[in-house]
Amino acid sequence: MNFSVIIPLYRGKRYINRIINSFNKSERNNFEIIFINDFPGEKIDDDPYFIGNCKVQVFNNNLNSGIHYSRAKGIKKAKNEYILILDQDDFIGRSFFDSQIKKVLEYHADVVVANGFFYDNNMRKVKIYKNQLDLRRTNCLPFYFLYGNQIVSPGQCLIKKSSIPHEWLESKLDINGADDWLLWVMMLVKGKKFVMNDDYLYTHNNLEHNTSDDENKMIQSSNAALELFENKGYKISNYLFNAYKRKLKIRELVFKKGRIGKIIGYTLNPDLLLCLLYIKSVKII
């Protein structure tokens, strides 16, 4: 099985050697790496080259176009059947591809979601999924609307290229943040098969982007993604659609008013509070 790795860069030239060296440690080396440079102020040599059997290509965006556009551009350039979309500061384990491909072949999956780690607000490395119930929510569509994105990053996932919706590839979220949520819900609505992998194969780094301003942009991006989801003709029950809109309103209240906003928001939306309490209880089982 052949696969392509898509990595958008923003001021990311300094990451390229580290990324390529990490792939040199992989148990597989017959794939392509595609960098999409989304920072026009830092041009990167775009002559393709090979490291062993691994082809490396760089495509420079003429304008800063955002992560959704860059990810979609990389996927369109990709030649292979399966796609891995990484952030420039992510890490994958040496056995990532062998473990993920084994699940693809076993279950004929459209998406295989690996377990892994991320850094919390206190810079502690914690598990993404604490248990099997937590992990299985990744293929449960209602939770994406009642709670939020169930997948920390596309870097956890090996994705069948032909299963990626055309509507997602041809759209563009101008505000970064929610394009991956949009991808998963579009795929799940279309009945694509998500398979979970218990192995800890991935580490998500988000240490430089943990600010209140980022939360405000994420809320804006999420509202834009929900609007795009509807405008592209995707259907979900009115309850779930409106639940997500209410969930985003609660996030706006928390952003503006802090703890008091959270109390007001969940008092007005007890069903979403019950969902939150359920998920929190599952995480500590």
KAWO-V760092 format. One record per helix or strand of 3 or more residues. SS is the DSSP state (~ for helix, > for strand). FROM is the first residue (numbers start at 1). TO is the last residue. If there is no record, write none. Layout:
ss=SS from=FROM to=TO
ss=SS from=FROM to=TO
//
This chain:
ss=> from=3 to=9
ss=~ from=13 to=24
ss=> from=32 to=37
ss=> from=49 to=51
ss=> from=54 to=60
ss=~ from=67 to=77
ss=> from=82 to=86
ss=~ from=96 to=107
ss=> from=111 to=119
ss=> from=125 to=127
ss=~ from=132 to=139
ss=~ from=141 to=146
ss=~ from=154 to=156
ss=> from=157 to=160
ss=~ from=161 to=163
ss=~ from=166 to=169
ss=~ from=179 to=189
ss=> from=194 to=204
ss=~ from=207 to=209
ss=~ from=212 to=231
ss=~ from=238 to=257
ss=~ from=259 to=268
ss=~ from=270 to=283
//
